[in-house]
């Protein structure tokens, strides 16, 4: 199984764990004690079998492995633990995992340990053999080789109370196939890079070096004197991602060092990193990482105020939709007009200069439209996924977050025990907050009333926000949900546009503005109970 497949498998396990995946703990001191005791038993058994024969006649080859394990037991244990959890016992407790690691140690040194199950013993023996091969080749084990550690380092997972949960960065990876998944990992790494020597993340300087010298041999002396300032771990990881070919030392031809050869398919990805291009992936990575930092500062669980602020990722997606809409509005009519012009000019368009320039115009339009579509596709990957949630609790969060803006005459009648709906909870809270803020502004400066009610209607929940303000003219009641249309001077025209995007575009519901029984405006939001689609 390749590295990317192992990483994807780990993230899928995290995604399936309702309360998060427990961290794997290995008691290295206990395994050292077990190894020492098992070694003594093996030595005693060999001495008994050898009789009066000199020890050197049977010890050399076997004891080399024992020597390797004695001094590099952590590498062996980490390798075995990862393989056991990934392929055999994903739900094993720390105690169960420790026992199986001891069985693997026994297999490696020839002790008579067993798990008690023949099939399991065979698999543990295979895993132990693989781990021993690494020791015999003197291959160091890098931290990134553990999918759990790498995912945490690049913030594809977060850790809380000794459990790992999936971040939106990790969820985005699970939505991407093949080379796009690798491009996303590089974008995440580059957005967090600490410099050329960072062993977890590729840097722009290192990407530029790989492009400058796509094939190179690096001598040990260059590592020692610092003339090669880049991380060997990163080279090995890029090799595991199949972006380059890594070759260790070749003593037969007298080469004491290592070499690499960059594959052609890796060049566009490295160019994006080296030139720090604002690609859709790079923009999304930056937005999601900023959200992760904000979430960490909020103490893992966001407070209502945090829930009401547009996340960087959601803002990126919303901006992308607006940009794509404007690009299409400008270019599609131009594309149609060009085609009509060609038809109307008839044979006059056959002249060589016209055809040459027409080709450039067509190519430019197609390229711009393709980029816009790609930007929208990538931006939407980071938007909060749809999931069941309690509307009453979400409504309380929205109201609590706007306590300072709503007047003292707010009346709220949430429906307790309402059935769950499907959608992006955080963006739903933000959308409702926008409606409430709109109502609060409509009655600002006087003792106005804002009333919120939630009820059931057939197979849907109906949320109404009423006020006794001036209301909305009938001819503007649909237009106010369009981007850029503002009800008041200084408004951005984006708040109610987001409401329609979330309710209609992401939750398959409806939102409408009408007359309120209070005399002002009523915003009626209908949310289906059995439908909903992922943004």
Secondary structure, 3 states (H helix, E strand, C coil): CCHHHHHHHHHHHHHHCCCCEECCCCCHHHHHHHHHHHHHHHHHHHHHHHCCCCCHHHHHHHHHHHHHHHHCHHHHHHHHHHHHHHHCCCCCCHHHHHHHHHHHHHHHHCCCCCCCCHHHHHHHHHHHHHHHHHHHCCCCCCHHHCHHHHHHHCCCEEEECCEEEECHHHHHHHCCCHHHHHHHHHHHHHHHCCCCCCCCCCCHHHHHHHHHCCEEEEEHHHHHCCCCCCCHHHHHHHHHCCCEEEECCEHHHCECEEEEEECHHHHHHHHHHHCCCCCHHHHHHHHHHHHHHHHHHCCCCCCHHHHHCCCHHHHHHHHHHHHHHHHHHHHHHHHHHHHHHHHHHHHHHHCHHHHHHHHHHHHHHHHHHHHHHHHHHHHHHCCCCCEEECHHHHHHHHHHHCCCCCCCCEEEECCCCCCCEEECHHHHHHHHHHHHHHHHHHCCCCCCCEEEEEEEECCEEEEEEEECCCCCCHHHCCHHHCCCCCCCCCCCCCHHHHHHHHHHHHCCCEEEEEECCCCCEEEEEEEECCCCCCC
